[in-house]
Amino acid sequence: MDTVSLKQESSPAPGSNTVRDQIYVLEEFMNSRILGQQNLVSRMLIVLLADGHLLVEGAPGLAKTKAVKTLAEGLEGDFQRVQFTPDLLPADLTGTDVYRPQDGRFEFQPGPLFHHIILADEINRAPAKVQSALLESMAERQITVGGKTYSLPDLFFVMATQNPIEQEGTYPLPEAQLDRFLLKVNIDYPEVSSEKQIMQQARQEAAGDREVTSLPQMLPVTQQDIFQARQNILQIHMAEAVQEYIVQLVQATRDSQHYSAQLPHWIQYGASPRATLAFDRCSRALAWLDNRDYVSPEDVQQLAHEILRHRVLLSYQAEADGVTITDVVDELLGKIPVT
């Protein structure tokens, strides 16, 4: 379900409105630069505020790189893009010890992962060792080189991209590594009206139009503001019934025979407890962004496809029958009642 705007009129949630207002300005700024991809923008903000990482899949030219660069412009922090290729080495990400002959010692040279906002472009084009180096840093927020451990920045957001078209010469991410991403977002081509606006905006940017390229007054959002927003999000109320609904959704991917006659034939492996944690964190972030102090079942349903699509492994029978992960999640949402 696409989210056109994160801002809703509702009862106020705990915490300062100033932080939330800044996030709204950041959202509007991103939507003004990334035309026709409102759902991608909203999911990027949700994952950022939930302190996770995002996997985006879409054809070339759909503004994936521009989206994360625009996010970095609106935040206090630095940005680094890494183009994943078959000849990339783990040290190209983590950094390495460099020998200094003038004083006879090794000095650590940090790699591109020592930045706040990371774009791992076409992550499936690098071999497994490189993918593992990135995903380990995402999970542990630290890097070990030469027997020494180095902490990554407190604000550390990775957006990885995949191209679904060209699969020759790629190294698909194993399910255990896909599970590390909080959400997986699939993006499609923009509508006709948006594509006309994209063409007009490109001309304005080329001409140096300040109204298109300038940063709004309330930006950038500071790192302290992001950390404060994350604390506010933890205060969002989640009723026992909503928690039970989340657990039942995830459980239904494992013991599907209790919920549907079709699901056992479609699902080979169900979602791990990371899916439950992702529902908890992301639905709270969505409620906070909607200016509410509680999580609703609709929040859970909005995020279900992006939380489960990379965590549920389909069976060969499902693939042979043309059943997609979208069909499976739709079936789950239709069979699991909201108590």
Beta strands, then each sheet from edge to edge (+ up, - down):
strand 1: 54-57
strand 2: 79-83
strand 3: 95-100
strand 4: 105-110
strand 5: 117-121
strand 6: 142-145
strand 7: 148-151
strand 8: 157-162
strand 9: 183-186
strand 10: 267-269
strand 11: 313-314
sheet 1: 2+ 5+ 8+ 1+ 9+
sheet 2: 3+ 4-
sheet 3: 6+ 7-
sheet 4: 10+ 11-
end
